[in-house]
Amino acid sequence: MTEQLTIVDSNRQYKGVMDREEVHRTGEWHETFQCLFYDENFVYFQRRSEDKKDFPDMLDISVGGHLSSEEQIEDGCREITEELGITPDTHRLKFIEIVQAEIEIDGLEHYIDREFAHIHTYHVTDEELQHINFQDNEVSDLISFEKHLLIQLFNMELDELEGMSVMSGEEAMYRMEDFVPHAAEYYQKLAKIIEAV
């Protein structure tokens, strides 16, 4: 049986339960958990596995996932363990805000993702970064970016910036085209969140 998601209307009022693929085919609103890892100087974005059906090999917020119909937002913590292999210290996990995010792509399969993203931040330690262990083949790397430069990129004040792989130490240049294609407003909100941490 495929994953079942709770669907809501544009005011976050409960509508029912629907199969995940159908949710993305019909564009129903649903709830997700998102978490941005940061430390004193850097923020961290995951590189999605090249085997992912949606947006393979693109950069995305540190941790993110759908909440099944049986889960509450608090259960989103399991995503951190599932994707990065570490057990978070919940005292360092902070809820920031709910952001409406929409992606619509025409192609072989019409894809509409309308989500209420419950964005959290997590002050990650060096020790935790050293113990990152990708668990479910959804994530292939974690990339660190200097906070002030990523803010400029997200505010369209910079064309590209350097990021470094947490796993290999390899450095590369990244542009907005390397990130999951959320609307500009989504990334501008992330820029404000980064500025505040």
C-alpha positions as a printed Julia matrix, in Angstrom:
197×3 Matrix{Float64}:
   0.0    0.0     0.0
   1.35   3.43   -0.89
   1.78   6.19    1.65
  -1.44   7.91    2.75
  -1.36  11.66    3.43
  -3.82  13.93    5.21
  -5.1   16.54    2.79
  -6.32  20.0     3.75
  -7.76  23.03    1.97
  -5.91  26.32    1.38
  -6.9   27.41    4.91
  -5.44  24.21    6.46
  -8.88  22.78    7.19
  -9.05  18.97    7.13
 -10.44  17.41    3.93
  -9.55  13.74    4.2
  -6.86  11.19    3.37
  -5.38  10.47   -0.06
  -2.67   8.36   -1.68
   0.62  10.33   -1.98
   0.89   9.96   -5.77
  -2.7   11.11   -6.2
  -2.0   14.11   -3.93
   0.77  15.22   -6.31
  -1.29  14.46   -9.4
  -4.29  16.51   -8.24
  -2.41  19.21   -6.33
  -4.07  18.77   -2.94
  -2.63  20.77   -0.04
  -0.85  18.67    2.6
   1.53  19.09    5.57
   5.29  18.54    5.55
   8.12  18.72    8.07
  11.22  20.69    7.07
  14.35  21.36    9.08
  17.29  23.67    8.34
  20.6   22.66    9.92
  22.96  25.48   10.85
  25.94  26.31   13.04
  27.84  29.53   13.76
  28.98  30.13   10.17
  27.25  27.68    7.88
  23.9   26.31    6.79
  23.5   22.83    5.34
  21.45  21.62    2.39
  20.96  18.03    1.34
  21.71  16.72   -2.12
  18.81  14.5    -3.06
  19.7   11.03   -4.28
  19.94  10.6    -8.04
  17.47   7.72   -7.57
  14.72  10.01   -6.22
  11.65  10.2    -8.44
  11.15  13.91   -7.73
  14.02  16.37   -8.31
  16.9   13.85   -8.29
  20.41  15.16   -7.53
  19.1   18.65   -6.62
  19.72  20.6    -3.42
  16.97  20.84   -0.82
  16.53  21.95    2.78
  18.62  19.85    5.22
  15.75  17.49    6.1
  12.25  17.3     4.7
   9.42  14.87    4.4
   5.72  14.25    4.17
   3.72  13.43    7.25
   1.6   10.32    6.85
  -2.06  10.45    7.79
  -1.29   8.93   11.24
   1.45  11.44   12.12
   1.57  14.8    13.85
   4.12  17.55   13.18
   6.1   16.42   16.24
   6.64  13.08   14.5
   8.63  14.87   11.82
  11.73  14.38   13.97
  11.9   10.84   12.63
  12.8   12.36    9.24
  16.1   13.6    10.69
  17.01  10.09   11.81
  15.69   8.48    8.62
  17.52  10.79    6.24
  20.73  11.67    8.11
  21.13   8.85   10.61
  21.42  10.99   13.73
  19.06  11.31   16.69
  18.38  15.02   17.22
  18.51  16.75   20.59
  14.95  18.12   20.65
  16.08  21.04   22.85
  17.95  22.39   19.82
  15.06  21.85   17.41
  13.03  25.05   17.05
   9.79  25.58   15.16
   9.99  28.79   13.1
   6.92  29.15   10.88
   4.55  27.51    8.41
   5.28  28.43    4.8
   2.96  27.74    1.87
   5.06  26.24   -0.91
   3.9   25.33   -4.41
   5.67  23.61   -7.29
   3.9   22.79  -10.56
   5.67  20.99  -13.37
   4.25  19.97  -16.73
   5.88  17.02  -18.37
   5.46  13.34  -18.94
   3.63  13.18  -15.61
   1.9   16.33  -14.4
   3.26  17.12  -10.92
   1.72  19.59   -8.48
   3.15  19.91   -4.98
   1.16  22.18   -2.66
   2.36  21.96    0.89
   2.22  23.68    4.22
   5.86  23.35    5.2
   6.39  23.41    8.96
   9.9   24.85    9.0
  12.19  24.15   11.93
  15.83  25.0    12.58
  18.4   22.79   14.24
  21.73  23.95   15.67
  23.92  21.04   14.59
  27.2   20.18   16.32
  30.5   19.14   14.72
  30.14  15.74   16.38
  26.72  15.22   14.81
  28.04  16.22   11.39
  30.8   13.63   11.76
  28.17  10.95   12.44
  25.94  11.72    9.45
  25.02   8.39    7.9
  22.46   8.38    5.1
  19.88   5.75    5.98
  17.27   5.42    3.29
  18.95   6.23   -0.04
  16.97   9.48   -0.28
  19.98  11.73    0.4
  23.44  11.44   -1.19
  25.31  14.32    0.48
  25.08  17.34    2.77
  26.51  20.61    1.41
  27.67  23.48    3.64
  27.26  27.1     2.56
  28.42  30.28    4.23
  25.31  31.9     5.68
  25.81  35.42    4.32
  26.53  34.18    0.78
  23.52  31.86    0.67
  21.3   34.73    1.84
  22.59  36.78   -1.11
  21.96  33.91   -3.54
  18.39  33.41   -2.27
  17.75  37.17   -2.53
  19.07  37.13   -6.12
  21.99  39.38   -5.23
  24.54  36.71   -6.24
  24.72  34.41   -9.26
  26.66  31.55   -7.69
  28.5   30.54   -4.56
  30.84  27.87   -3.31
  29.61  24.96   -1.24
  31.51  22.12    0.37
  30.51  18.48    0.76
  30.33  17.44    4.42
  31.06  13.86    3.35
  34.08  14.31    1.04
  35.29  17.87    1.63
  34.97  18.48   -2.12
  34.14  22.07   -3.1
  31.95  23.11   -6.04
  30.09  26.15   -7.33
  26.28  26.23   -7.08
  23.54  28.35   -8.65
  19.8   28.65   -7.98
  19.24  26.15  -10.81
  20.85  23.5    -8.56
  18.1   23.85   -5.93
  14.63  22.26   -5.98
  12.47  24.69   -8.03
  10.41  26.3    -5.29
   9.07  29.8    -5.94
  11.43  32.72   -5.27
   9.27  33.69   -2.27
  10.06  30.38   -0.55
  13.8   30.96   -0.81
  13.44  34.58    0.29
  11.7   33.33    3.44
  14.51  30.87    4.0
  16.97  33.77    3.63
  15.21  35.61    6.47
  15.29  32.49    8.63
  19.03  32.04    7.95
  19.62  35.69    8.79
  17.97  35.17   12.18
  19.9   32.05   13.26
